Amino acid sequence: MDALAPSPAAPRAGLRPLTVRMATPRGFCAGVDRAIQIVERAIEKFGAPVYVRHEIVHNRHVVDRLKGLGAVFVKELDDCPDDRPVVFSAHGVPKSVPANARARQLLFLDATCPLVSKVHVEAERHHAQGKHIILIGHAGHPEVVGTLGQLPEGAISLVETVEDARTFQRPGDQPLAYATQTTLSLDDTSEIVGVLKSRFPELPDPHKEDICYATTNRQEAVKQLADGSDLVLVVGSKNSSNSVRLVEVALRAGARDARLIDDATQIDWAWFDTVDTVGVTAGASAPEPLVQAVVAAIQARFDVRLADDPGEPETVTFKLPRALTV
């Protein structure tokens, strides 16, 4: 706590003192920022409507704002007309999706996060080398569906838990490799990998960690935040894997309580009973204005001592598709 730099403020009469610690980094990552820009630029360049297959990122507020600009969100490519652009979400898609788009001569823009694309390329490389791939991830998550869809059925086995890792059976005598969903808990994944390597010592590590830099940084920041916080508020949507993981990480790191909220309206002020220090962070798909609205709501009810936790700022950026820059 010594590293915190509280903002000076006069005491507010009648309000209970409360320390609010802000995680660094928090909120948007480069992949999310790029995906949102792709939809915005597509609407600017081609006019509305622009169709988006699945939620561009997992945040209700982001999706609703883009709907207001002219984005139409659909479940499948079959729901898109032939004469309008379509954007694929940041989570990635099976190979069959762009193949179908080409067959229909659709104008499509792929907003897949480059770090997810890296996992796809890695899986294809292992498959070309004759290896069977173990994918660590959550069944049904769009990123996992997209990764499974890069290769023929049966080429990848999904492992979700430590128990799955204990019971996984190698197909025949195939050599093995593994990859992971980019938004997993670092600690959970490490435990699963440990079990797999104890059973298959030859299992090689990826050339570079699959769990993305933003997930890693936000989990490390929330561990620091949880140390000394009675309550941690994570701004993010329930279908956001990385946001859900932040709540889990905060609790494991020592926070007495941790809650996932879409926005300030979801705060239950009973959570603040007997709380002296609150930590605030946000998942990688949550906009910063939502975080600031949460802080403002707290400041309206408490005499707040606001402090930023130390952390390294992120400088990663990803290029937009050429079709939007020429």
LOMAR-178332 format. One record per residue (C-alpha): z, x, y. Coordinates in steps of 0.25 Angstrom, whole numbers. Layout:
N
PATOR       w       u       v
PATOR       Z       X       Y
...
***
This chain:
326
PATOR       w       u       v
PATOR       0       0       0
PATOR       2      12       9
PATOR     -13      13      11
PATOR     -15      -1      17
PATOR     -17      -2      32
PATOR     -12     -15      36
PATOR     -18     -22      49
PATOR      -7     -23      60
PATOR      -4     -37      64
PATOR       8     -44      70
PATOR      17     -52      61
PATOR      13     -67      61
PATOR      25     -76      63
PATOR      28     -85      52
PATOR      18     -79      42
PATOR      23     -72      29
PATOR      18     -57      29
PATOR       8     -54      19
PATOR       0     -41      16
PATOR     -15     -43      12
PATOR     -22     -31       6
PATOR     -37     -31       6
PATOR     -44     -24      -5
PATOR     -55     -13      -3
PATOR     -66     -15      -7
PATOR     -67     -30      -9
PATOR     -78     -40      -9
PATOR     -93     -38      -9
PATOR     -99     -27     -17
PATOR    -113     -21     -15
PATOR    -119     -29     -27
PATOR    -114     -42     -21
PATOR    -118     -39      -7
PATOR    -132     -36     -12
PATOR    -134     -48     -20
PATOR    -129     -57      -8
PATOR    -139     -50       1
PATOR    -150     -52      -9
PATOR    -148     -67      -8
PATOR    -147     -67       7
PATOR    -159     -58       9
PATOR    -167     -67      -1
PATOR    -164     -79       7
PATOR    -168     -72      20
PATOR    -181     -67      14
PATOR    -186     -78       6
PATOR    -179     -90      12
PATOR    -170    -100       5
PATOR    -168    -104      -6
PATOR    -166     -91     -14
PATOR    -161     -93     -28
PATOR    -150     -85     -34
PATOR    -148     -85     -49
PATOR    -133     -86     -52
PATOR    -122     -83     -41
PATOR    -127     -71     -33
PATOR    -113     -66     -34
PATOR    -100     -73     -39
PATOR     -95     -78     -26
PATOR     -95     -93     -22
PATOR     -95     -90      -7
PATOR    -106     -80      -8
PATOR    -114     -90     -16
PATOR    -112    -102      -7
PATOR    -116     -93       6
PATOR    -129     -89      -1
PATOR    -131    -104      -5
PATOR    -130    -107      10
PATOR    -141     -97      13
PATOR    -151    -103       3
PATOR    -147     -97     -10
PATOR    -148    -106     -22
PATOR    -140    -101     -34
PATOR    -145    -105     -48
PATOR    -141    -102     -62
PATOR    -154     -98     -68
PATOR    -168     -93     -64
PATOR    -173    -107     -69
PATOR    -166    -113     -57
PATOR    -174    -105     -47
PATOR    -188    -110     -42
PATOR    -200    -101     -43
PATOR    -202     -99     -28
PATOR    -189     -94     -23
PATOR    -182     -81     -24
PATOR    -171     -79     -34
PATOR    -159     -69     -34
PATOR    -152     -64     -46
PATOR    -137     -63     -45
PATOR    -129     -50     -43
PATOR    -124     -51     -57
PATOR    -137     -48     -64
PATOR    -146     -56     -73
PATOR    -152     -55     -87
PATOR    -165     -49     -88
PATOR    -171     -62     -91
PATOR    -169     -68     -77
PATOR    -178     -58     -69
PATOR    -188     -59     -80
PATOR    -188     -74     -79
PATOR    -189     -73     -64
PATOR    -201     -63     -65
PATOR    -208     -73     -75
PATOR    -207     -84     -64
PATOR    -211     -74     -53
PATOR    -198     -77     -45
PATOR    -194     -69     -34
PATOR    -181     -64     -38
PATOR    -170     -54     -32
PATOR    -160     -47     -41
PATOR    -147     -46     -35
PATOR    -140     -40     -47
PATOR    -130     -30     -43
PATOR    -136     -16     -45
PATOR    -123     -12     -53
PATOR    -125     -24     -62
PATOR    -140     -19     -64
PATOR    -134      -5     -68
PATOR    -127     -12     -80
PATOR    -140     -19     -84
PATOR    -148      -5     -83
PATOR    -137       1     -91
PATOR    -137     -10    -102
PATOR    -152      -8    -103
PATOR    -151       7    -105
PATOR    -141       6    -116
PATOR    -149      -5    -123
PATOR    -161       5    -122
PATOR    -153      15    -129
PATOR    -150       6    -140
PATOR    -135       3    -136
PATOR    -128     -10    -138
PATOR    -121     -13    -125
PATOR    -107     -19    -123
PATOR    -106     -26    -110
PATOR     -92     -28    -104
PATOR     -92     -41     -96
PATOR     -89     -55     -95
PATOR     -97     -65    -103
PATOR    -105     -75     -94
PATOR    -104     -67     -81
PATOR    -118     -66     -75
PATOR    -117     -51     -74
PATOR    -115     -50     -89
PATOR    -125     -60     -92
PATOR    -135     -52     -84
PATOR    -132     -39     -91
PATOR    -132     -46    -105
PATOR    -146     -51    -101
PATOR    -152     -37     -99
PATOR    -153     -34    -114
PATOR    -157     -42    -126
PATOR    -147     -51    -132
PATOR    -137     -43    -141
PATOR    -139     -30    -134
PATOR    -126     -31    -126
PATOR    -112     -36    -131
PATOR    -103     -42    -121
PATOR     -88     -37    -121
PATOR     -79     -45    -112
PATOR     -65     -41    -116
PATOR     -57     -30    -123
PATOR     -56     -38    -136
PATOR     -72     -39    -135
PATOR     -72     -24    -135
PATOR     -63     -23    -147
PATOR     -72     -33    -155
PATOR     -86     -29    -150
PATOR     -95     -24    -162
PATOR    -106     -14    -160
PATOR    -119     -20    -165
PATOR    -123     -12    -176
PATOR    -123       3    -173
PATOR    -128       2    -159
PATOR    -123      12    -149
PATOR    -115       5    -138
PATOR    -114       5    -123
PATOR    -107      -4    -113
PATOR    -108     -10     -99
PATOR    -100     -19     -91
PATOR    -100     -30     -81
PATOR     -99     -24     -67
PATOR     -87     -33     -62
PATOR     -77     -31     -73
PATOR     -63     -27     -72
PATOR     -62     -12     -73
PATOR     -49     -12     -81
PATOR     -54     -22     -91
PATOR     -67     -15     -93
PATOR     -61      -2     -95
PATOR     -52      -8    -106
PATOR     -64     -14    -113
PATOR     -72      -1    -112
PATOR     -60       6    -118
PATOR     -60      -3    -130
PATOR     -75      -2    -132
PATOR     -74      14    -131
PATOR     -63      14    -141
PATOR     -72       7    -151
PATOR     -85      14    -147
PATOR     -81      28    -141
PATOR     -96      31    -139
PATOR     -98      20    -129
PATOR    -104      26    -117
PATOR     -99      23    -103
PATOR    -109      17     -93
PATOR    -116      28     -84
PATOR    -108      21     -72
PATOR     -97      11     -73
PATOR    -103      -3     -74
PATOR     -91     -10     -67
PATOR     -97     -10     -53
PATOR     -91      -2     -41
PATOR     -87     -14     -34
PATOR     -79     -20     -45
PATOR     -72      -7     -47
PATOR     -69      -5     -33
PATOR     -63     -19     -31
PATOR     -55     -19     -44
PATOR     -49      -5     -39
PATOR     -46     -11     -25
PATOR     -39     -23     -31
PATOR     -31     -15     -40
PATOR     -26      -8     -27
PATOR     -24     -21     -20
PATOR     -16     -27     -32
PATOR      -6     -16     -31
PATOR       4     -22     -21
PATOR      -2     -35     -19
PATOR       5     -48     -24
PATOR      -8     -56     -23
PATOR     -23     -52     -24
PATOR     -33     -61     -19
PATOR     -47     -59     -24
PATOR     -58     -66     -17
PATOR     -70     -69     -26
PATOR     -75     -80     -35
PATOR     -70     -83     -49
PATOR     -84     -80     -55
PATOR     -84     -66     -49
PATOR     -80     -57     -60
PATOR     -76     -45     -51
PATOR     -67     -55     -43
PATOR     -60     -60     -55
PATOR     -58     -46     -60
PATOR     -51     -42     -46
PATOR     -41     -53     -49
PATOR     -38     -47     -63
PATOR     -38     -33     -58
PATOR     -28     -37     -47
PATOR     -18     -43     -56
PATOR     -19     -31     -66
PATOR     -17     -22     -54
PATOR      -3     -28     -51
PATOR      -6     -40     -41
PATOR       4     -51     -43
PATOR      -7     -61     -42
PATOR     -22     -61     -39
PATOR     -31     -72     -36
PATOR     -46     -74     -35
PATOR     -51     -83     -24
PATOR     -64     -87     -19
PATOR     -59     -88      -4
PATOR     -47     -91       4
PATOR     -47    -105       1
PATOR     -43    -102     -13
PATOR     -30     -95      -9
PATOR     -18    -102     -15
PATOR      -7     -98      -4
PATOR       4    -100     -15
PATOR      -1     -86     -21
PATOR       5     -80      -8
PATOR      19     -84     -11
PATOR      27     -71     -13
PATOR      15     -63     -10
PATOR      17     -51       0
PATOR       4     -44      -2
PATOR     -10     -50      -5
PATOR     -22     -42      -9
PATOR     -36     -47      -6
PATOR     -49     -43     -12
PATOR     -63     -49     -16
PATOR     -73     -48     -27
PATOR     -86     -41     -25
PATOR     -93     -54     -23
PATOR     -83     -60     -12
PATOR     -87     -59       2
PATOR     -78     -53      12
PATOR     -76     -65      21
PATOR     -69     -72      10
PATOR     -59     -61       9
PATOR     -57     -61      24
PATOR     -55     -76      23
PATOR     -44     -74      13
PATOR     -37     -64      22
PATOR     -38     -74      34
PATOR     -32     -85      25
PATOR     -20     -76      21
PATOR     -18     -71      36
PATOR     -17     -86      40
PATOR      -5     -88      31
PATOR       2     -74      31
PATOR       6     -63      41
PATOR      -5     -53      34
PATOR      -4     -38      34
PATOR     -18     -35      30
PATOR     -22     -22      23
PATOR     -34     -16      17
PATOR     -32      -8       4
PATOR     -39       5       4
PATOR     -52       6      -3
PATOR     -66      12      -3
PATOR     -76       5       4
PATOR     -89       2      -4
PATOR    -102       7       1
PATOR    -112       2     -11
PATOR    -124      -5      -7
PATOR    -136     -10     -15
PATOR    -150     -12     -11
PATOR    -157     -26     -10
PATOR    -169     -29     -18
PATOR    -182     -24     -11
PATOR    -187     -38     -10
PATOR    -177     -41       0
PATOR    -178     -28       8
PATOR    -193     -28      11
***
